[in-house]
Amino acid sequence: MRPWSAGLAMMVVLAGGSTATAEDGPPSGQIFRVDPVVDGFAALSLTGAALLLDRNKQLWSGVDPCRGALRRPTAADRAAFARLPPDGGLCDRAEVPRIDRWSMSLKSPTADAIADTLLLSFVAAPLLFSGIDTAAAGITAARLGDDAAVTFQAFGATYLATIALKMAVARPRPLTYNPRFDKAVRFAGSSRLSFPSGHAAISFSGASILSVMLAERFGDDPGAVAGIVAAYAAAIGVAVARVVGGKHFLTDVVAGAALGTALGLTIPLLHTKTRQTDDRGPASPPPVIGFGGAF
């Protein structure tokens, strides 16, 4: 079995098992039903499997990215790479669908830096929201643990599904067609992992997780709605930055956004319970709403 197919099979098994929840609902104020053992194990397993699968990209660095061959470089590969000029070894632009051809000449280190920074913000945002809201409401810290288990489960599933698809498709990135990128960048192991966009997938997954938390705890409160809109707007910003940076085609980020949104909504919603009334009184948006709008 190829590494990517094994990873995908593991994702399906673990994600299926992760939906098992305790029969009794969680204490008042919590929106997720979580089995600490099952869901904690699922979150760690999904993330660990994704990390192990992602390491494979280091093995084929130096192999011609235009052929999409996911294999270790041979002596002939290294010799051919050494003979190439800095702008040599470009992929054939005619092979790219018309809808994506316009992005093959783009390059922006600034856009890359923005996308990386926002990506880290999306990973932290659901947990930051949960921590601030839990502390402000005076609710047991167990809710923060439940939120973290569901959050990492959704992120882990998104990460693993994205890596598995990248390796199955093995699509060259736009930079492999662009002579503005040095050959060392174009022949890197990740240069064949364009579809789908991991940055877009994780960002939209984070925006979706945060949206479920906001909607479940505050309903249609204007502050919650503003936070949801801001989160998805920032996720769109990440997707645009990855295209402008020359790392992804439009179709890559659209696919990543769809994948991240699907898993970022589905996994938390599978864990939601019938909303219970806690002792906080009328819900009001927490301070983290401002953070969501900032990025």
ABEGO torsion letter per residue (X at the ends): XBAAAAAAAAAAAAAAAAABBBABBBBBGBABBBBAAAAAAAAAAAAAAAAAAAAAAAAABGBBAAAGBBBBBBAAAAAAAAABBAABGBBBAAABBAAAAAAAABBBAAAAAAAAAAAAAAAAAAAAAAAAAAAAAGBBAAAAAAAAAAAAAAAAAAAAAAAAAAAAAGBBBAAAABAABBAAAAABAAAABAOBBAAAAAAAAAAAAAAAAAAAAAEABAAAAAAAAAAAAAAAAAAAAAAAAGABBAAAAAAAAAAAAAAAAAAAAAABBBBBBBAAEBBBBBAAAAAAAAX
